Amino acid sequence: MEISDKIRKNLLDLQHTKYIQYFNTCVILLFTYFIGLVISFFTKQIDYSNREQVILIIFTSVVFFVIMGTLLIKFNLRVKSIMREVTQLRL
């Protein structure tokens, strides 16, 4: 059973919207984390002299940024591939 190009385009549009929402959520999470980190440094809630605390924050931040960066790249690539598929459809 083969689906028509219009139905395929509608399904791809839904996928495109889903991945755009994922992408935007990752960006919001990144900025929220970064702003929280900056505020905690300015309000001195993070003790610079406590080496363990600084190492834990650096480790947590690196892990968080790597995960979010990887997801952003993955979602961006998926959105681009969906757009390529849509342009290849005969409408």
N, C-alpha and C positions, 0 to 999 in steps of 0.2 A: 504494500500500500504506500503510495507516494503522496506526500502532501504538497499542496500548491505553493507557489512562490509567495503569495500574499500571506498565507498562514505561516509559512516559514519566516517571513519578515516580521510578522507580529510576535512570534516566539523569540526571535533574535532581539527585537526591541525590548521585550520584557527582561531578557537576560542582560542586555546593555544597561537598563535602568537599575537592575539589581547590583551589578558590579560597580556602577557609578556610586550607588549608596554605600557600598562597602568601602570604596576608595575615600569618599567624603568622611565616613566615620573614622577611618584610620587617621586622616589628616586632623580631624577634631581631637582625637585622642592624643596625637603627638603634640599639638599646641597646648592642650590642657596640661599634659605632663610637664612640658617645658615651662609653662607659666607658673605652675605649682612649684617647680624646682627653683626658679628664679625668686619667687616670693619667699620661699623658705630660706634661701641664702640671704636675702636682704633683711628679713626679720630675725635673722640669726637663730633660727630654730635648728639649724645644722651647726654642730660644733666643729670648726675647722681644725682644732687641735686634737680632736679625737680621731686617731688614724683609722680605727676599725669602722667608725661610722662613715667616714669619707670613702673608704674602700667599698663598703656595702652599697653606698649610694652610686658610686661609679659603676660597680658591677651590675646593679639593678638597671641603671640607665642604659648601659651598653646592651644588655639583653633586650630591654624594651625597644630601644631604637633599631636594633638588628631585626627583631621580629616585625616591627611596624614597617621598616624599610623594605623587607622582603615581601610582605603582604602588599604594600603599595606598588612595587614593581610587578608582582604577579597580577594584581587587579588591572593595572594599566595595560599590560600586555594582552590580557583577556579582552578588555574593551576594544583595543586596536584590532584584534583578530575578529571580533564580532562585526566591527565596522567593515572589515575587508569582505566578510561573508555577505553582508547586506549589499555591498556594491556589486558583488558577483551575481546576485539574483536577477532574473529577468522579470522586470515588472512593467 
